[in-house]
Amino acid sequence: MADIADFANDLVQDGLDHILAKRAALKTATVLPSLEICAECLDPIPEGRRLAQPGCTFCIECQSVDDLRAARYAR
């Protein structure tokens, strides 16, 4: 027999599921196609990266440098 805590948990979970589904739908709707050439170094971006990270604009090496730069200035 369910008690009030179970009902509250179910209600919260339903709300979270709804919000996450809306967020996932919005994320997939706004992703641009990946570039084939890196915007930084002009080297080709590997197909595996383009498929794994839709909308990427940098090759793996340039993205790593950009992530390190962003982490340094985020402090």
PDB file of N, H, CA, C and O in Angstrom:
ATOM      1  N   MET A   1       0.843  -1.176   0.000  1.00  0.00           N
ATOM      2  CA  MET A   1       0.000   0.000   0.000  1.00  0.00           C
ATOM      3  C   MET A   1       0.894   1.247   0.000  1.00  0.00           C
ATOM      4  O   MET A   1       1.800   1.383   0.822  1.00  0.00           O
ATOM      5  N   ALA A   2       0.617   2.134  -0.929  1.00  0.00           N
ATOM      6  H   ALA A   2      -0.118   2.024  -1.597  1.00  0.00           H
ATOM      7  CA  ALA A   2       1.422   3.347  -1.062  1.00  0.00           C
ATOM      8  C   ALA A   2       1.022   4.373  -0.005  1.00  0.00           C
ATOM      9  O   ALA A   2      -0.153   4.547   0.316  1.00  0.00           O
ATOM     10  N   ASP A   3       2.034   5.038   0.516  1.00  0.00           N
ATOM     11  H   ASP A   3       2.989   4.897   0.255  1.00  0.00           H
ATOM     12  CA  ASP A   3       1.739   6.101   1.474  1.00  0.00           C
ATOM     13  C   ASP A   3       1.991   7.458   0.821  1.00  0.00           C
ATOM     14  O   ASP A   3       2.309   7.528  -0.366  1.00  0.00           O
ATOM     15  N   ILE A   4       1.852   8.512   1.579  1.00  0.00           N
ATOM     16  H   ILE A   4       1.593   8.455   2.544  1.00  0.00           H
ATOM     17  CA  ILE A   4       1.973   9.865   1.034  1.00  0.00           C
ATOM     18  C   ILE A   4       3.389  10.160   0.520  1.00  0.00           C
ATOM     19  O   ILE A   4       3.551  10.916  -0.438  1.00  0.00           O
ATOM     20  N   ALA A   5       4.404   9.575   1.143  1.00  0.00           N
ATOM     21  H   ALA A   5       4.272   8.960   1.921  1.00  0.00           H
ATOM     22  CA  ALA A   5       5.775   9.784   0.677  1.00  0.00           C
ATOM     23  C   ALA A   5       5.976   9.154  -0.699  1.00  0.00           C
ATOM     24  O   ALA A   5       6.640   9.747  -1.548  1.00  0.00           O
ATOM     25  N   ASP A   6       5.423   7.977  -0.936  1.00  0.00           N
ATOM     26  H   ASP A   6       4.883   7.495  -0.246  1.00  0.00           H
ATOM     27  CA  ASP A   6       5.516   7.350  -2.255  1.00  0.00           C
ATOM     28  C   ASP A   6       4.818   8.208  -3.306  1.00  0.00           C
ATOM     29  O   ASP A   6       5.329   8.384  -4.412  1.00  0.00           O
ATOM     30  N   PHE A   7       3.649   8.739  -2.956  1.00  0.00           N
ATOM     31  H   PHE A   7       3.234   8.595  -2.058  1.00  0.00           H
ATOM     32  CA  PHE A   7       2.915   9.592  -3.882  1.00  0.00           C
ATOM     33  C   PHE A   7       3.727  10.844  -4.206  1.00  0.00           C
ATOM     34  O   PHE A   7       3.794  11.250  -5.366  1.00  0.00           O
ATOM     35  N   ALA A   8       4.336  11.454  -3.209  1.00  0.00           N
ATOM     36  H   ALA A   8       4.281  11.124  -2.267  1.00  0.00           H
ATOM     37  CA  ALA A   8       5.145  12.656  -3.419  1.00  0.00           C
ATOM     38  C   ALA A   8       6.362  12.349  -4.300  1.00  0.00           C
ATOM     39  O   ALA A   8       6.695  13.123  -5.198  1.00  0.00           O
ATOM     40  N   ASN A   9       7.015  11.225  -4.040  1.00  0.00           N
ATOM     41  H   ASN A   9       6.745  10.597  -3.311  1.00  0.00           H
ATOM     42  CA  ASN A   9       8.159  10.830  -4.859  1.00  0.00           C
ATOM     43  C   ASN A   9       7.754  10.614  -6.319  1.00  0.00           C
ATOM     44  O   ASN A   9       8.462  11.037  -7.233  1.00  0.00           O
ATOM     45  N   ASP A  10       6.617   9.957  -6.530  1.00  0.00           N
ATOM     46  H   ASP A  10       6.042   9.614  -5.787  1.00  0.00           H
ATOM     47  CA  ASP A  10       6.131   9.728  -7.893  1.00  0.00           C
ATOM     48  C   ASP A  10       5.817  11.047  -8.591  1.00  0.00           C
ATOM     49  O   ASP A  10       6.113  11.212  -9.774  1.00  0.00           O
ATOM     50  N   LEU A  11       5.226  11.974  -7.868  1.00  0.00           N
ATOM     51  H   LEU A  11       4.985  11.840  -6.907  1.00  0.00           H
ATOM     52  CA  LEU A  11       4.880  13.271  -8.431  1.00  0.00           C
ATOM     53  C   LEU A  11       6.135  14.051  -8.828  1.00  0.00           C
ATOM     54  O   LEU A  11       6.189  14.634  -9.910  1.00  0.00           O
ATOM     55  N   VAL A  12       7.120  14.059  -7.972  1.00  0.00           N
ATOM     56  H   VAL A  12       7.076  13.585  -7.092  1.00  0.00           H
ATOM     57  CA  VAL A  12       8.379  14.743  -8.274  1.00  0.00           C
ATOM     58  C   VAL A  12       9.078  14.074  -9.447  1.00  0.00           C
ATOM     59  O   VAL A  12       9.587  14.761 -10.333  1.00  0.00           O
ATOM     60  N   GLN A  13       9.113  12.759  -9.468  1.00  0.00           N
ATOM     61  H   GLN A  13       8.700  12.201  -8.748  1.00  0.00           H
ATOM     62  CA  GLN A  13       9.765  12.039 -10.567  1.00  0.00           C
ATOM     63  C   GLN A  13       9.083  12.321 -11.892  1.00  0.00           C
ATOM     64  O   GLN A  13       9.758  12.506 -12.905  1.00  0.00           O
ATOM     65  N   ASP A  14       7.757  12.359 -11.905  1.00  0.00           N
ATOM     66  H   ASP A  14       7.208  12.209 -11.083  1.00  0.00           H
ATOM     67  CA  ASP A  14       7.029  12.683 -13.137  1.00  0.00           C
ATOM     68  C   ASP A  14       7.390  14.081 -13.628  1.00  0.00           C
ATOM     69  O   ASP A  14       7.571  14.290 -14.827  1.00  0.00           O
ATOM     70  N   GLY A  15       7.494  15.037 -12.707  1.00  0.00           N
ATOM     71  H   GLY A  15       7.347  14.866 -11.733  1.00  0.00           H
ATOM     72  CA  GLY A  15       7.873  16.392 -13.082  1.00  0.00           C
ATOM     73  C   GLY A  15       9.273  16.448 -13.657  1.00  0.00           C
ATOM     74  O   GLY A  15       9.502  17.110 -14.670  1.00  0.00           O
ATOM     75  N   LEU A  16      10.219  15.757 -13.020  1.00  0.00           N
ATOM     76  H   LEU A  16      10.032  15.220 -12.198  1.00  0.00           H
ATOM     77  CA  LEU A  16      11.595  15.723 -13.520  1.00  0.00           C
ATOM     78  C   LEU A  16      11.670  15.059 -14.896  1.00  0.00           C
ATOM     79  O   LEU A  16      12.366  15.545 -15.787  1.00  0.00           O
ATOM     80  N   ASP A  17      10.958  13.957 -15.063  1.00  0.00           N
ATOM     81  H   ASP A  17      10.392  13.562 -14.339  1.00  0.00           H
ATOM     82  CA  ASP A  17      10.951  13.276 -16.359  1.00  0.00           C
ATOM     83  C   ASP A  17      10.420  14.192 -17.453  1.00  0.00           C
ATOM     84  O   ASP A  17      10.956  14.220 -18.561  1.00  0.00           O
ATOM     85  N   HIS A  18       9.369  14.938 -17.140  1.00  0.00           N
ATOM     86  H   HIS A  18       8.934  14.915 -16.240  1.00  0.00           H
ATOM     87  CA  HIS A  18       8.780  15.857 -18.108  1.00  0.00           C
ATOM     88  C   HIS A  18       9.764  16.961 -18.483  1.00  0.00           C
ATOM     89  O   HIS A  18       9.923  17.273 -19.662  1.00  0.00           O
ATOM     90  N   ILE A  19      10.414  17.545 -17.502  1.00  0.00           N
ATOM     91  H   ILE A  19      10.285  17.291 -16.544  1.00  0.00           H
ATOM     92  CA  ILE A  19      11.375  18.623 -17.749  1.00  0.00           C
ATOM     93  C   ILE A  19      12.570  18.116 -18.546  1.00  0.00           C
ATOM     94  O   ILE A  19      13.015  18.779 -19.483  1.00  0.00           O
ATOM     95  N   LEU A  20      13.093  16.951 -18.184  1.00  0.00           N
ATOM     96  H   LEU A  20      12.732  16.412 -17.423  1.00  0.00           H
ATOM     97  CA  LEU A  20      14.243  16.391 -18.904  1.00  0.00           C
ATOM     98  C   LEU A  20      13.886  16.035 -20.346  1.00  0.00           C
ATOM     99  O   LEU A  20      14.713  16.194 -21.245  1.00  0.00           O
ATOM    100  N   ALA A  21      12.669  15.559 -20.572  1.00  0.00           N
ATOM    101  H   ALA A  21      11.998  15.430 -19.842  1.00  0.00           H
ATOM    102  CA  ALA A  21      12.240  15.243 -21.934  1.00  0.00           C
ATOM    103  C   ALA A  21      12.138  16.507 -22.777  1.00  0.00           C
ATOM    104  O   ALA A  21      12.534  16.508 -23.943  1.00  0.00           O
ATOM    105  N   LYS A  22      11.612  17.578 -22.200  1.00  0.00           N
ATOM    106  H   LYS A  22      11.290  17.577 -21.253  1.00  0.00           H
ATOM    107  CA  LYS A  22      11.529  18.844 -22.924  1.00  0.00           C
ATOM    108  C   LYS A  22      12.921  19.390 -23.228  1.00  0.00           C
ATOM    109  O   LYS A  22      13.166  19.917 -24.313  1.00  0.00           O
ATOM    110  N   ARG A  23      13.821  19.260 -22.270  1.00  0.00           N
ATOM    111  H   ARG A  23      13.622  18.831 -21.389  1.00  0.00           H
ATOM    112  CA  ARG A  23      15.191  19.748 -22.469  1.00  0.00           C
ATOM    113  C   ARG A  23      15.893  18.948 -23.569  1.00  0.00           C
ATOM    114  O   ARG A  23      16.576  19.526 -24.415  1.00  0.00           O
ATOM    115  N   ALA A  24      15.729  17.632 -23.562  1.00  0.00           N
ATOM    116  H   ALA A  24      15.174  17.162 -22.875  1.00  0.00           H
ATOM    117  CA  ALA A  24      16.347  16.785 -24.582  1.00  0.00           C
ATOM    118  C   ALA A  24      15.795  17.109 -25.966  1.00  0.00           C
ATOM    119  O   ALA A  24      16.546  17.136 -26.941  1.00  0.00           O
ATOM    120  N   ALA A  25      14.499  17.353 -26.058  1.00  0.00           N
ATOM    121  H   ALA A  25      13.889  17.331 -25.266  1.00  0.00           H
ATOM    122  CA  ALA A  25      13.893  17.699 -27.345  1.00  0.00           C
ATOM    123  C   ALA A  25      14.416  19.035 -27.847  1.00  0.00           C
ATOM    124  O   ALA A  25      14.671  19.188 -29.042  1.00  0.00           O
ATOM    125  N   LEU A  26      14.580  19.997 -26.959  1.00  0.00           N
ATOM    126  H   LEU A  26      14.373  19.873 -25.988  1.00  0.00           H
ATOM    127  CA  LEU A  26      15.101  21.306 -27.347  1.00  0.00           C
ATOM    128  C   LEU A  26      16.558  21.207 -27.772  1.00  0.00           C
ATOM    129  O   LEU A  26      16.977  21.861 -28.727  1.00  0.00           O
ATOM    130  N   LYS A  27      17.327  20.392 -27.064  1.00  0.00           N
ATOM    131  H   LYS A  27      16.987  19.861 -26.288  1.00  0.00           H
ATOM    132  CA  LYS A  27      18.746  20.237 -27.373  1.00  0.00           C
ATOM    133  C   LYS A  27      18.938  19.647 -28.767  1.00  0.00           C
ATOM    134  O   LYS A  27      19.779  20.126 -29.528  1.00  0.00           O
ATOM    135  N   THR A  28      18.177  18.625 -29.107  1.00  0.00           N
ATOM    136  H   THR A  28      17.494  18.237 -28.489  1.00  0.00           H
ATOM    137  CA  THR A  28      18.326  18.001 -30.418  1.00  0.00           C
ATOM    138  C   THR A  28      17.804  18.905 -31.520  1.00  0.00           C
ATOM    139  O   THR A  28      18.255  18.807 -32.662  1.00  0.00           O
ATOM    140  N   ALA A  29      16.866  19.781 -31.203  1.00  0.00           N
ATOM    141  H   ALA A  29      16.500  19.861 -30.276  1.00  0.00           H
ATOM    142  CA  ALA A  29      16.292  20.650 -32.223  1.00  0.00           C
ATOM    143  C   ALA A  29      17.224  21.803 -32.574  1.00  0.00           C
ATOM    144  O   ALA A  29      17.119  22.359 -33.667  1.00  0.00           O
ATOM    145  N   THR A  30      18.133  22.176 -31.674  1.00  0.00           N
ATOM    146  H   THR A  30      18.218  21.724 -30.786  1.00  0.00           H
ATOM    147  CA  THR A  30      18.948  23.360 -31.901  1.00  0.00           C
ATOM    148  C   THR A  30      20.399  23.043 -32.270  1.00  0.00           C
ATOM    149  O   THR A  30      21.204  23.964 -32.412  1.00  0.00           O
ATOM    150  N   VAL A  31      20.746  21.784 -32.425  1.00  0.00           N
ATOM    151  H   VAL A  31      20.092  21.036 -32.310  1.00  0.00           H
ATOM    152  CA  VAL A  31      22.129  21.418 -32.751  1.00  0.00           C
ATOM    153  C   VAL A  31      22.384  21.635 -34.236  1.00  0.00           C
ATOM    154  O   VAL A  31      21.647  21.135 -35.087  1.00  0.00           O
ATOM    155  N   LEU A  32      23.422  22.377 -34.530  1.00  0.00           N
ATOM    156  H   LEU A  32      24.021  22.783 -33.839  1.00  0.00           H
ATOM    157  CA  LEU A  32      23.821  22.608 -35.908  1.00  0.00           C
ATOM    158  C   LEU A  32      24.689  21.460 -36.397  1.00  0.00           C
ATOM    159  O   LEU A  32      25.269  20.744 -35.581  1.00  0.00           O
ATOM    160  N   PRO A  33      24.790  21.269 -37.679  1.00  0.00           N
ATOM    161  CA  PRO A  33      25.668  20.204 -38.176  1.00  0.00           C
ATOM    162  C   PRO A  33      27.134  20.502 -37.853  1.00  0.00           C
ATOM    163  O   PRO A  33      27.552  21.657 -37.773  1.00  0.00           O
ATOM    164  N   SER A  34      27.880  19.451 -37.676  1.00  0.00           N
ATOM    165  H   SER A  34      27.540  18.513 -37.741  1.00  0.00           H
ATOM    166  CA  SER A  34      29.309  19.593 -37.391  1.00  0.00           C
ATOM    167  C   SER A  34      30.051  20.094 -38.623  1.00  0.00           C
ATOM    168  O   SER A  34      29.671  19.812 -39.760  1.00  0.00           O
ATOM    169  N   LEU A  35      31.113  20.838 -38.370  1.00  0.00           N
ATOM    170  H   LEU A  35      31.422  21.067 -37.446  1.00  0.00           H
ATOM    171  CA  LEU A  35      31.978  21.259 -39.466  1.00  0.00           C
ATOM    172  C   LEU A  35      32.877  20.100 -39.881  1.00  0.00           C
ATOM    173  O   LEU A  35      33.191  19.236 -39.062  1.00  0.00           O
ATOM    174  N   GLU A  36      33.282  20.075 -41.112  1.00  0.00           N
ATOM    175  H   GLU A  36      33.027  20.777 -41.777  1.00  0.00           H
ATOM    176  CA  GLU A  36      34.207  19.048 -41.580  1.00  0.00           C
ATOM    177  C   GLU A  36      35.654  19.496 -41.421  1.00  0.00           C
ATOM    178  O   GLU A  36      36.564  18.667 -41.376  1.00  0.00           O
ATOM    179  N   ILE A  37      35.864  20.789 -41.336  1.00  0.00           N
ATOM    180  H   ILE A  37      35.126  21.462 -41.372  1.00  0.00           H
ATOM    181  CA  ILE A  37      37.195  21.369 -41.177  1.00  0.00           C
ATOM    182  C   ILE A  37      37.213  22.162 -39.872  1.00  0.00           C
ATOM    183  O   ILE A  37      36.280  22.911 -39.586  1.00  0.00           O
ATOM    184  N   CYS A  38      38.269  21.998 -39.084  1.00  0.00           N
ATOM    185  H   CYS A  38      39.027  21.389 -39.316  1.00  0.00           H
ATOM    186  CA  CYS A  38      38.407  22.696 -37.804  1.00  0.00           C
ATOM    187  C   CYS A  38      38.425  24.208 -38.015  1.00  0.00           C
ATOM    188  O   CYS A  38      39.134  24.704 -38.891  1.00  0.00           O
ATOM    189  N   ALA A  39      37.662  24.930 -37.230  1.00  0.00           N
ATOM    190  H   ALA A  39      37.086  24.527 -36.519  1.00  0.00           H
ATOM    191  CA  ALA A  39      37.596  26.383 -37.341  1.00  0.00           C
ATOM    192  C   ALA A  39      38.877  27.050 -36.858  1.00  0.00           C
ATOM    193  O   ALA A  39      39.122  28.213 -37.176  1.00  0.00           O
ATOM    194  N   GLU A  40      39.691  26.338 -36.102  1.00  0.00           N
ATOM    195  H   GLU A  40      39.492  25.393 -35.844  1.00  0.00           H
ATOM    196  CA  GLU A  40      40.923  26.914 -35.540  1.00  0.00           C
ATOM    197  C   GLU A  40      42.141  26.620 -36.412  1.00  0.00           C
ATOM    198  O   GLU A  40      42.831  27.545 -36.842  1.00  0.00           O
ATOM    199  N   CYS A  41      42.410  25.344 -36.677  1.00  0.00           N
ATOM    200  H   CYS A  41      41.850  24.593 -36.328  1.00  0.00           H
ATOM    201  CA  CYS A  41      43.653  24.968 -37.367  1.00  0.00           C
ATOM    202  C   CYS A  41      43.439  24.554 -38.825  1.00  0.00           C
ATOM    203  O   CYS A  41      44.407  24.326 -39.551  1.00  0.00           O
ATOM    204  N   LEU A  42      42.196  24.457 -39.251  1.00  0.00           N
ATOM    205  H   LEU A  42      41.410  24.642 -38.661  1.00  0.00           H
ATOM    206  CA  LEU A  42      41.821  24.098 -40.623  1.00  0.00           C
ATOM    207  C   LEU A  42      42.173  22.668 -41.015  1.00  0.00           C
ATOM    208  O   LEU A  42      42.205  22.344 -42.202  1.00  0.00           O
ATOM    209  N   ASP A  43      42.439  21.805 -40.030  1.00  0.00           N
ATOM    210  H   ASP A  43      42.414  22.068 -39.066  1.00  0.00           H
ATOM    211  CA  ASP A  43      42.622  20.379 -40.293  1.00  0.00           C
ATOM    212  C   ASP A  43      41.254  19.709 -40.362  1.00  0.00           C
ATOM    213  O   ASP A  43      40.292  20.222 -39.790  1.00  0.00           O
ATOM    214  N   PRO A  44      41.148  18.570 -41.053  1.00  0.00           N
ATOM    215  CA  PRO A  44      39.870  17.859 -41.101  1.00  0.00           C
ATOM    216  C   PRO A  44      39.471  17.337 -39.708  1.00  0.00           C
ATOM    217  O   PRO A  44      40.318  16.885 -38.936  1.00  0.00           O
ATOM    218  N   ILE A  45      38.188  17.407 -39.411  1.00  0.00           N
ATOM    219  H   ILE A  45      37.500  17.774 -40.038  1.00  0.00           H
ATOM    220  CA  ILE A  45      37.659  16.846 -38.161  1.00  0.00           C
ATOM    221  C   ILE A  45      37.274  15.401 -38.451  1.00  0.00           C
ATOM    222  O   ILE A  45      36.506  15.151 -39.380  1.00  0.00           O
ATOM    223  N   PRO A  46      37.791  14.431 -37.673  1.00  0.00           N
ATOM    224  CA  PRO A  46      37.473  13.024 -37.926  1.00  0.00           C
ATOM    225  C   PRO A  46      35.962  12.755 -37.864  1.00  0.00           C
ATOM    226  O   PRO A  46      35.239  13.352 -37.066  1.00  0.00           O
ATOM    227  N   GLU A  47      35.511  11.846 -38.724  1.00  0.00           N
ATOM    228  H   GLU A  47      36.097  11.361 -39.372  1.00  0.00           H
ATOM    229  CA  GLU A  47      34.091  11.539 -38.793  1.00  0.00           C
ATOM    230  C   GLU A  47      33.565  11.021 -37.455  1.00  0.00           C
ATOM    231  O   GLU A  47      32.438  11.333 -37.071  1.00  0.00           O
ATOM    232  N   GLY A  48      34.367  10.240 -36.751  1.00  0.00           N
ATOM    233  H   GLY A  48      35.282   9.987 -37.063  1.00  0.00           H
ATOM    234  CA  GLY A  48      33.932   9.730 -35.448  1.00  0.00           C
ATOM    235  C   GLY A  48      33.610  10.841 -34.471  1.00  0.00           C
ATOM    236  O   GLY A  48      32.638  10.753 -33.722  1.00  0.00           O
ATOM    237  N   ARG A  49      34.422  11.887 -34.475  1.00  0.00           N
ATOM    238  H   ARG A  49      35.212  11.958 -35.083  1.00  0.00           H
ATOM    239  CA  ARG A  49      34.155  13.038 -33.591  1.00  0.00           C
ATOM    240  C   ARG A  49      32.888  13.757 -34.029  1.00  0.00           C
ATOM    241  O   ARG A  49      32.071  14.136 -33.190  1.00  0.00           O
ATOM    242  N   ARG A  50      32.714  13.947 -35.325  1.00  0.00           N
ATOM    243  H   ARG A  50      33.377  13.639 -36.007  1.00  0.00           H
ATOM    244  CA  ARG A  50      31.519  14.642 -35.821  1.00  0.00           C
ATOM    245  C   ARG A  50      30.247  13.886 -35.476  1.00  0.00           C
ATOM    246  O   ARG A  50      29.212  14.496 -35.207  1.00  0.00           O
ATOM    247  N   LEU A  51      30.320  12.562 -35.484  1.00  0.00           N
ATOM    248  H   LEU A  51      31.161  12.066 -35.702  1.00  0.00           H
ATOM    249  CA  LEU A  51      29.145  11.761 -35.137  1.00  0.00           C
ATOM    250  C   LEU A  51      28.910  11.729 -33.632  1.00  0.00           C
ATOM    251  O   LEU A  51      27.767  11.753 -33.177  1.00  0.00           O
ATOM    252  N   ALA A  52      29.987  11.674 -32.865  1.00  0.00           N
ATOM    253  H   ALA A  52      30.916  11.654 -33.234  1.00  0.00           H
ATOM    254  CA  ALA A  52      29.863  11.591 -31.402  1.00  0.00           C
ATOM    255  C   ALA A  52      29.478  12.922 -30.776  1.00  0.00           C
ATOM    256  O   ALA A  52      28.804  12.955 -29.747  1.00  0.00           O
ATOM    257  N   GLN A  53      29.906  14.027 -31.398  1.00  0.00           N
ATOM    258  H   GLN A  53      30.453  14.000 -32.234  1.00  0.00           H
ATOM    259  CA  GLN A  53      29.657  15.366 -30.841  1.00  0.00           C
ATOM    260  C   GLN A  53      29.007  16.231 -31.923  1.00  0.00           C
ATOM    261  O   GLN A  53      29.690  17.029 -32.566  1.00  0.00           O
ATOM    262  N   PRO A  54      27.694  16.081 -32.131  1.00  0.00           N
ATOM    263  CA  PRO A  54      27.038  16.886 -33.167  1.00  0.00           C
ATOM    264  C   PRO A  54      27.224  18.376 -32.901  1.00  0.00           C
ATOM    265  O   PRO A  54      27.123  18.832 -31.762  1.00  0.00           O
ATOM    266  N   GLY A  55      27.492  19.116 -33.946  1.00  0.00           N
ATOM    267  H   GLY A  55      27.574  18.746 -34.872  1.00  0.00           H
ATOM    268  CA  GLY A  55      27.666  20.550 -33.828  1.00  0.00           C
ATOM    269  C   GLY A  55      29.081  20.984 -33.491  1.00  0.00           C
ATOM    270  O   GLY A  55      29.311  22.159 -33.208  1.00  0.00           O
ATOM    271  N   CYS A  56      30.034  20.062 -33.514  1.00  0.00           N
ATOM    272  H   CYS A  56      29.848  19.107 -33.744  1.00  0.00           H
ATOM    273  CA  CYS A  56      31.407  20.443 -33.149  1.00  0.00           C
ATOM    274  C   CYS A  56      32.014  21.324 -34.242  1.00  0.00           C
ATOM    275  O   CYS A  56      31.703  21.180 -35.424  1.00  0.00           O
ATOM    276  N   THR A  57      32.882  22.235 -33.816  1.00  0.00           N
ATOM    277  H   THR A  57      33.134  22.352 -32.856  1.00  0.00           H
ATOM    278  CA  THR A  57      33.540  23.146 -34.740  1.00  0.00           C
ATOM    279  C   THR A  57      35.059  23.038 -34.675  1.00  0.00           C
ATOM    280  O   THR A  57      35.756  23.592 -35.525  1.00  0.00           O
ATOM    281  N   PHE A  58      35.578  22.328 -33.672  1.00  0.00           N
ATOM    282  H   PHE A  58      35.012  21.878 -32.981  1.00  0.00           H
ATOM    283  CA  PHE A  58      37.017  22.169 -33.496  1.00  0.00           C
ATOM    284  C   PHE A  58      37.399  20.702 -33.594  1.00  0.00           C
ATOM    285  O   PHE A  58      36.601  19.821 -33.274  1.00  0.00           O
ATOM    286  N   CYS A  59      38.631  20.442 -34.042  1.00  0.00           N
ATOM    287  H   CYS A  59      39.280  21.158 -34.302  1.00  0.00           H
ATOM    288  CA  CYS A  59      39.172  19.082 -33.982  1.00  0.00           C
ATOM    289  C   CYS A  59      39.461  18.751 -32.515  1.00  0.00           C
ATOM    290  O   CYS A  59      39.328  19.614 -31.647  1.00  0.00           O
ATOM    291  N   ILE A  60      39.845  17.541 -32.245  1.00  0.00           N
ATOM    292  H   ILE A  60      39.953  16.840 -32.951  1.00  0.00           H
ATOM    293  CA  ILE A  60      40.051  17.100 -30.865  1.00  0.00           C
ATOM    294  C   ILE A  60      41.146  17.912 -30.179  1.00  0.00           C
ATOM    295  O   ILE A  60      40.986  18.324 -29.030  1.00  0.00           O
ATOM    296  N   GLU A  61      42.249  18.144 -30.875  1.00  0.00           N
ATOM    297  H   GLU A  61      42.379  17.810 -31.809  1.00  0.00           H
ATOM    298  CA  GLU A  61      43.361  18.869 -30.273  1.00  0.00           C
ATOM    299  C   GLU A  61      42.984  20.316 -29.954  1.00  0.00           C
ATOM    300  O   GLU A  61      43.268  20.807 -28.862  1.00  0.00           O
ATOM    301  N   CYS A  62      42.353  20.990 -30.895  1.00  0.00           N
ATOM    302  H   CYS A  62      42.122  20.592 -31.783  1.00  0.00           H
ATOM    303  CA  CYS A  62      41.960  22.383 -30.669  1.00  0.00           C
ATOM    304  C   CYS A  62      40.880  22.482 -29.593  1.00  0.00           C
ATOM    305  O   CYS A  62      40.868  23.437 -28.817  1.00  0.00           O
ATOM    306  N   GLN A  63      39.973  21.504 -29.539  1.00  0.00           N
ATOM    307  H   GLN A  63      39.983  20.728 -30.170  1.00  0.00           H
ATOM    308  CA  GLN A  63      38.949  21.504 -28.496  1.00  0.00           C
ATOM    309  C   GLN A  63      39.590  21.333 -27.128  1.00  0.00           C
ATOM    310  O   GLN A  63      39.164  21.968 -26.164  1.00  0.00           O
ATOM    311  N   SER A  64      40.604  20.485 -27.031  1.00  0.00           N
ATOM    312  H   SER A  64      40.950  19.968 -27.815  1.00  0.00           H
ATOM    313  CA  SER A  64      41.314  20.297 -25.760  1.00  0.00           C
ATOM    314  C   SER A  64      41.965  21.601 -25.303  1.00  0.00           C
ATOM    315  O   SER A  64      41.891  21.959 -24.128  1.00  0.00           O
ATOM    316  N   VAL A  65      42.597  22.300 -26.227  1.00  0.00           N
ATOM    317  H   VAL A  65      42.658  22.008 -27.182  1.00  0.00           H
ATOM    318  CA  VAL A  65      43.226  23.583 -25.897  1.00  0.00           C
ATOM    319  C   VAL A  65      42.158  24.592 -25.464  1.00  0.00           C
ATOM    320  O   VAL A  65      42.352  25.332 -24.500  1.00  0.00           O
ATOM    321  N   ASP A  66      41.045  24.617 -26.173  1.00  0.00           N
ATOM    322  H   ASP A  66      40.887  24.015 -26.957  1.00  0.00           H
ATOM    323  CA  ASP A  66      39.961  25.544 -25.835  1.00  0.00           C
ATOM    324  C   ASP A  66      39.371  25.219 -24.461  1.00  0.00           C
ATOM    325  O   ASP A  66      39.058  26.128 -23.691  1.00  0.00           O
ATOM    326  N   ASP A  67      39.219  23.926 -24.149  1.00  0.00           N
ATOM    327  H   ASP A  67      39.473  23.188 -24.774  1.00  0.00           H
ATOM    328  CA  ASP A  67      38.704  23.523 -22.831  1.00  0.00           C
ATOM    329  C   ASP A  67      39.656  23.945 -21.718  1.00  0.00           C
ATOM    330  O   ASP A  67      39.218  24.427 -20.674  1.00  0.00           O
ATOM    331  N   LEU A  68      40.960  23.763 -21.939  1.00  0.00           N
ATOM    332  H   LEU A  68      41.315  23.371 -22.787  1.00  0.00           H
ATOM    333  CA  LEU A  68      41.943  24.181 -20.937  1.00  0.00           C
ATOM    334  C   LEU A  68      41.924  25.698 -20.741  1.00  0.00           C
ATOM    335  O   LEU A  68      42.005  26.189 -19.616  1.00  0.00           O
ATOM    336  N   ARG A  69      41.817  26.419 -21.833  1.00  0.00           N
ATOM    337  H   ARG A  69      41.751  26.019 -22.748  1.00  0.00           H
ATOM    338  CA  ARG A  69      41.756  27.880 -21.762  1.00  0.00           C
ATOM    339  C   ARG A  69      40.500  28.321 -20.999  1.00  0.00           C
ATOM    340  O   ARG A  69      40.570  29.214 -20.155  1.00  0.00           O
ATOM    341  N   ALA A  70      39.364  27.702 -21.294  1.00  0.00           N
ATOM    342  H   ALA A  70      39.307  26.977 -21.980  1.00  0.00           H
ATOM    343  CA  ALA A  70      38.113  28.049 -20.613  1.00  0.00           C
ATOM    344  C   ALA A  70      38.186  27.711 -19.132  1.00  0.00           C
ATOM    345  O   ALA A  70      37.678  28.462 -18.299  1.00  0.00           O
ATOM    346  N   ALA A  71      38.813  26.589 -18.794  1.00  0.00           N
ATOM    347  H   ALA A  71      39.226  25.979 -19.470  1.00  0.00           H
ATOM    348  CA  ALA A  71      38.939  26.190 -17.386  1.00  0.00           C
ATOM    349  C   ALA A  71      39.830  27.168 -16.620  1.00  0.00           C
ATOM    350  O   ALA A  71      39.583  27.462 -15.451  1.00  0.00           O
ATOM    351  N   ARG A  72      40.850  27.659 -17.281  1.00  0.00           N
ATOM    352  H   ARG A  72      41.052  27.420 -18.231  1.00  0.00           H
ATOM    353  CA  ARG A  72      41.764  28.596 -16.612  1.00  0.00           C
ATOM    354  C   ARG A  72      41.075  29.915 -16.301  1.00  0.00           C
ATOM    355  O   ARG A  72      41.286  30.492 -15.235  1.00  0.00           O
ATOM    356  N   TYR A  73      40.255  30.392 -17.228  1.00  0.00           N
ATOM    357  H   TYR A  73      40.084  29.923 -18.094  1.00  0.00           H
ATOM    358  CA  TYR A  73      39.595  31.680 -17.019  1.00  0.00           C
ATOM    359  C   TYR A  73      38.287  31.568 -16.253  1.00  0.00           C
ATOM    360  O   TYR A  73      37.692  32.586 -15.900  1.00  0.00           O
ATOM    361  N   ALA A  74      37.831  30.352 -15.992  1.00  0.00           N
ATOM    362  H   ALA A  74      38.314  29.525 -16.279  1.00  0.00           H
ATOM    363  CA  ALA A  74      36.575  30.166 -15.252  1.00  0.00           C
ATOM    364  C   ALA A  74      36.773  30.351 -13.748  1.00  0.00           C
ATOM    365  O   ALA A  74      35.799  30.463 -13.004  1.00  0.00           O
ATOM    366  N   ARG A  75      38.012  30.383 -13.302  1.00  0.00           N
ATOM    367  H   ARG A  75      38.804  30.292 -13.906  1.00  0.00           H
ATOM    368  CA  ARG A  75      38.269  30.496 -11.852  1.00  0.00           C
ATOM    369  C   ARG A  75      37.888  31.805 -11.310  1.00  0.00           C
ATOM    370  O   ARG A  75      38.044  32.046 -10.113  1.00  0.00           O
TER     371      ARG A  75
END
